Amino acid sequence: MRRVESEPRIRVVLVGGHESVDGAELRRIADRIEDAIWAGAGRGFHNAVSAALEQGDTVVVVPMTFGRNPTMVADAAKTLKWLKDKHRGRIALAAPFGQPDHLIAWLRTAANTAKAVDAAAALLVVAPPSNPFDEAELHRIAYLVGTNGALGEVGVAIAADEAGVAASVERLRRLGSSRVAVVPAGFAASVPAADADQVGPLMSDAAIIRVVRTRVGDALAALEAGDDGIDDGLMADHGHGYAHSHAFEEAQGGHAHPHGHGHGHSHTYTHSHTHEPEHEHEHSHSDEHQHSHGHPHHHAEDAADHSVGHHAHN
């Protein structure tokens, strides 16, 4: 169905960080979605959104993360907050593409694929360098994939080239794995070549596109109802980083520590508490509720379908 010329164009912007090599791995996805473009976080993202708005488009931004890059989501929200005063009602920040639970489910599918070839194989999850917190999160996820999973050994390689992947493959072989299967942790189509089986990409392009379309549809519905999603995005990295204790602050003569949660009010905590690095507050404008410390779906397709509210839009 062709767009009527008088109607504003819906411009979809896929913004990515280290999970997509600063957005470069999103090109093949954007090319298959009408009126979609991709951008890396930062100046390129700002320029892409600004250009679309100046053309009169309504912009829907989808943060392309499996939940391992919350600072990218928050940074994107900050950019949009600067722009929305001039273009009110024409900017929407969608919910992130996925959450850690989804990544666990898809990695378990990769583990089952490797097991079908060799039950004694090990799975190596590969991601490019990012930062200590997001890298530590991947190690946590890999541990959960291995716990009660299909394979006994699930390792992580923080590497951006063949040499780095090969070193991690060799380490698993020295630990006794007869066969090693490699899979990307993000949106890459493959892993740098190594003496290992490729069981990627993590998701098919068609599956990625289905989720993107659902995120866009939900964001447009929320925007029509008056919620642009930006305030929720600003809180995406809340609690991400080193743990801190407000009790220590108060003991040093500080005061109660207010927490804004992006939904119109703040919570002031006057008691002692500590935020762990994985502590998250999620306030999605859809009906989904994901918890990174919960029990992920064991079937990747079910997890993806659940995350989009069982309504994938083609």
N, C-alpha and C positions, 0 to 999 in steps of 0.2 A: 504494500500500500504506500503510495507516494505521499510525501508531506506537502500540504497546501502551502504555497509560498508565503502567505500572510502569517502562518503559524511560526512561533519561534522554534528554532532547531534545538533539540536536546543533545548537547555535546557531552559525551562521556569521557572523563579523564581518568585513566588508570595510572595511579602514582605508586612508584615502587622504591624500595631501598635495597638493602644488602640481600634480601631474599630473591631479588630479581636482577642482580648486578646493576643496581641503580636504575632500574626500569628497562634496561636493554632487552631482557628476556620477555618483556610484555609486548614487544612489537608484533610478534606473530599472532598474539591474541587480539590486539587492537585492530589489526588488519582484517579480522574476520567479524568485527562488530560495526554496524553502520554508525557513522558519525562518532567514532571513538578514536582517541589518540592516547599516547602513553607519554609519561614524563618521569624523570628521576626527581627525587625530593630536592628542594632548594630553589635556586633561581630559575632553572628550567621549568619547574612546576608553576611557579608564580607567573612566568611569561606566558605559558600555555593557557592558563586559566584567564589571565588578563586579556589575551588576544581573543579568546572565544567570547568573553563578556562584551568586549568592545564591538564585536560583530552582531550583538543582539541575542546571542544564544543563551539558553538556560543550561547551566553547567552542573553536572552530577559527578562528583569525585568519588572514586572507589579506592580506598587504601588497600593495595595488594600485599597483604601480609597474612601469614598463618598464625599471627599473634606473637611472633618473636621480635617484632620491631615496633613497639608501642610509641617510641619517641618519634618515629616517622609519622604516625597518625596524628600525634599532638602537634608536630611542626606544621603539617598540612592544615590542620584546623586553625592554627595561628595565622597562616597566610590568608585563609579564607575569611577569617574574622576581620582582617584589614580591608578586604575587598568588598565585604557584603554591605557596608553602609552606602556605598555608591551604587550597588547593584542589588538592592534588597529584593528578596523574593525570587531571585534568579540563580541562587547558589544553594546546592545541597551537598552535604557530606554524608555519604552512605556508611553503613556499618562496615567494619573491616571484612575483607574477603572471607577470612576464617579465624579460628581460634586454635590454641594448642591441641584441644581434644580432636579436632579434625585432622591435624597433622599426625597425631598418634594413630588414628584409624587408618589413614592412607599408608603410613609406614608399616603397619601390621599387615596390610594387604601385600606390600612389597616383600615382607618377610615370608608370607605364605607362598608367594611366587617363587622365591629362592628355595624354599623347602621342597617344593614340587620337583625341583631338579636334583637337589641333594639335601637330605635331611640333616647332614652334618655341616652345612654351609654357615657362614657368618654374614651378617648384613652390615654394610658400612654406609652410614648416612653422611653425605658430603655437603658442606656449606662453605662459602667463601668467608674470609675473615670479616668480622664486624666489630664487636666490642665485647668485653668480658661478660657482661650480664646476658646479652642475647646468645652468646656462645655457651654460657653455663646453662641457659634454659634448654638448649638443644641437647646437652648431655643429660639433663633431667628427663627430657622427652624420650631419648634413646633408652634410658633405663626402664621407663614405663613400657616401652614397646617390647623390651626383652622380658619383662616380668610377666610370667604366665603367657608368654607369646609363642609364636611358632618356632623360633630359633633360640638356641641357648646363648649365642653371642651376638650382640648388637653394639657396634662401635661408632664413633664419630670421627670424621676427618675435617678439620678446619683447614681447607686448602683451596687454592684458586688455580692450580696448574697440575699437570700430569705428574710431576715429581712429588708434589705434596700428597696426592692421592696414592701414588705407588708406595710411598713410605708407610702409609697407614695400612694398605693392603698387605704389605710384607710383615708388618707387626702382627696382624691377625693370623697370618700363616705360621709365624713363629710360636704363637700361642696355641697352635694345634688345629686351626680351621683348615679343612681339606679344600674348601672352595669358598670364595668371597664374592658376594654380590654387592654392587654399589648402586645407590639411588640418591638423587639430589634432594635436599631438604626444602627446596623452594620451587620456583617456577621454571627452572632451567629444563631444557628438553633432554639433556644428557649430562653425564659427568665426564670430565677430562679423561681421555683414554688411559687405561691401566690394565694390568693383567688380572682382570676380574670380569664377572658377568654384569651386564647392564640390566637393571630391572626398572629403570625409569622410562619416561618421566613419572613424577609422583602422581599426577592426574593427567588424563587426556585433555587435549585442547577443548574438545566438545564439553567435557564436564566443567572445566574452568569457565567457559563461556556461559553455560547454564547458570552457574552461581552468580557471575557478574550481572547478568540480566535480571536476576531476582533481586540482587542488592540495589540495582538502579530503580526497579519498579517500586520497591519498598521506600526508597529515598524520595521518589517523586510523590508518592502518596502522602508521606509525612510532610513534605514541603507544602503540599496543597492544604494540609491541616495546620500549617503554621510552625512546623518544627523543621529547621534546616539541618539539624544534626551536629552543628558546629560546637555547641557547648559540650555535648557528650565527647566529641573528639578531643577537646582541650584537656579532658581528664584522662585520656587514654594511658598516659604514662605515670599516673598517680601511683606512688609506691614502688616504681621501677627503679632499681638501683640499690645502693647500700641501705640496709635496715637502719632505722633511727628510732631512738626512744625519747618520747616527749617527757617521760619521767625525769630523765637526765636534765632536759632543758628547764623543767620546773624546779628541780633541785638546785639549779644554778641561779635561781631568782627569776626564772622566766615566767610565762603566763600560759593560760590555757591555749591550746593550739587549734584554731578553727580549720575545718576542711570544707571547702566548697566542692559540691558534687555535680555541678552543671545542670541541676534541675530546679533552680529558682531559690534555693536556700542553702545554708551551710550548717554543718554539725560542729558544735564546739565540745571537744572532749576534755573533761577536767580530771579524768582518771589516767593512771599510767597504762600505757600500752605500747607495743612494739610492732611496727610494720615489717613483715618479711618481704624479700625481693619479689616473690611471686604474688603478693597481695594485690588484688585488682578490684576496682569498683566498675562494674559494667552497667551502663544505663542505655541499653539499646532501645531505639524507637520502634522496633518490631517486637513480636511476642516471644522471641527466643531468649533463653537464659543459658549461657554456657559457663561452666566452672572449670578452670584449669586443673583443680585438684580433685575433680570428680572421676567418674568411671566413663571412659570414652566408649563410643560405639565400636563394636568389634568388626562391623561390616562397613567399609568405607563408603559405599553407595548410600547405606542407610544414614550414615553421619552427614554426608553432604545433603541428602534430601531433607533431613531433620533441620539442618542449619538454614535452609531456605524456606521453611514453613510448608514443605511438601507441595510447593507450587513452582516448579521450574518453568520459566518462560522461554520458549524457543525463539 
